[in-house]
Amino acid sequence: MKKMINPADLSRILKKYSNEWIALSNDQRRVLGRGKHPRDAYKKAVAKGEDRPILLRAPKDFGTYIL
């Protein structure tokens, strides 16, 4: 039986980083990088020691967003 992953509430993160790319830690608790381009967010996360960050773009206007 597969273990279900609880969806993370990203509403605060998405509001704070509106219209930017962000790199999250694998546990989805920390923002490790941000930027106008995904490569910028990725490079910052890798520099902080995260080898496989979760990349996503925070939309300018958003409603419910489940990851």
C-alpha contacts under 8 A as a table, 3 or more apart, distances in Angstrom:
res1	aa1	res2	aa2	distance
7	P	66	I	6.23
7	P	67	L	6.04
8	A	28	Q	7.11
8	A	66	I	6.89
8	A	67	L	6.46
9	D	12	R	7.76
9	D	66	I	7.25
10	L	13	I	5.26
10	L	14	L	5.98
10	L	65	Y	7.12
10	L	66	I	7.56
11	S	14	L	5.17
11	S	15	K	6.16
11	S	64	T	7.80
11	S	65	Y	7.41
12	R	15	K	5.24
12	R	16	K	6.16
13	I	16	K	5.21
13	I	17	Y	6.12
14	L	17	Y	5.33
14	L	18	S	5.60
14	L	58	A	5.06
14	L	59	P	7.19
15	K	18	S	5.25
15	K	58	A	7.71
17	Y	20	E	5.68
17	Y	21	W	7.83
17	Y	22	I	7.52
17	Y	34	R	7.89
17	Y	58	A	6.25
18	S	58	A	5.18
18	S	59	P	5.77
18	S	60	K	5.02
18	S	61	D	7.51
19	N	36	K	7.98
19	N	57	R	6.84
19	N	58	A	5.20
19	N	59	P	4.92
19	N	60	K	4.48
20	E	34	R	6.65
20	E	35	G	5.72
20	E	36	K	5.33
20	E	37	H	7.56
20	E	57	R	5.73
20	E	58	A	5.51
20	E	59	P	7.37
21	W	34	R	5.47
21	W	35	G	5.34
21	W	36	K	5.92
21	W	37	H	6.09
21	W	38	P	5.45
21	W	41	A	6.29
21	W	55	L	7.00
21	W	56	L	5.74
21	W	57	R	4.27
21	W	58	A	6.17
22	I	31	V	6.75
22	I	32	L	7.58
22	I	33	G	5.66
22	I	34	R	4.30
22	I	35	G	6.66
22	I	38	P	7.28
22	I	41	A	5.53
22	I	42	Y	7.94
22	I	55	L	5.77
22	I	56	L	5.61
22	I	57	R	6.12
22	I	58	A	7.16
23	A	31	V	5.85
23	A	32	L	5.55
23	A	33	G	4.98
23	A	34	R	6.19
23	A	41	A	5.39
23	A	42	Y	5.99
23	A	45	A	6.24
23	A	53	P	5.68
23	A	54	I	5.37
23	A	55	L	4.56
23	A	56	L	6.65
24	L	27	D	7.81
24	L	28	Q	5.49
24	L	29	R	7.10
24	L	30	R	5.67
24	L	31	V	4.64
24	L	32	L	5.64
24	L	33	G	7.28
24	L	45	A	7.69
24	L	53	P	5.54
24	L	54	I	4.94
24	L	55	L	6.43
25	S	28	Q	5.16
25	S	29	R	6.39
25	S	30	R	5.49
25	S	31	V	6.50
25	S	32	L	6.46
25	S	45	A	7.86
25	S	50	E	6.63
25	S	52	R	7.89
25	S	53	P	5.33
25	S	54	I	6.38
26	N	29	R	7.88
26	N	50	E	7.94
26	N	52	R	7.11
26	N	53	P	5.91
26	N	54	I	6.34
27	D	30	R	7.70
28	Q	31	V	7.82
28	Q	54	I	7.78
31	V	34	R	7.60
32	L	41	A	7.54
32	L	44	K	6.55
32	L	45	A	4.70
32	L	48	K	6.94
33	G	40	D	7.40
33	G	41	A	4.29
33	G	42	Y	6.51
33	G	43	K	7.53
33	G	44	K	4.84
33	G	45	A	5.04
34	R	38	P	7.84
34	R	40	D	6.62
34	R	41	A	4.19
34	R	42	Y	7.83
34	R	44	K	7.40
35	G	38	P	6.72
35	G	40	D	5.31
35	G	41	A	5.20
36	K	40	D	7.14
37	H	40	D	5.49
37	H	41	A	6.92
38	P	41	A	5.28
38	P	42	Y	6.07
38	P	55	L	7.04
38	P	56	L	7.91
39	R	42	Y	4.93
39	R	43	K	5.98
40	D	43	K	5.31
40	D	44	K	6.36
41	A	44	K	5.31
41	A	45	A	6.30
41	A	55	L	7.64
42	Y	45	A	5.18
42	Y	46	V	6.20
42	Y	53	P	6.96
42	Y	55	L	7.20
43	K	46	V	5.17
43	K	47	A	6.11
44	K	47	A	5.08
44	K	48	K	6.44
45	A	48	K	5.13
45	A	49	G	6.64
45	A	50	E	5.61
45	A	51	D	7.78
45	A	53	P	6.55
46	V	49	G	5.09
46	V	50	E	4.89
46	V	51	D	5.59
46	V	52	R	7.74
46	V	53	P	7.55
47	A	50	E	7.38
50	E	53	P	5.85
59	P	62	F	5.90
62	F	65	Y	7.38
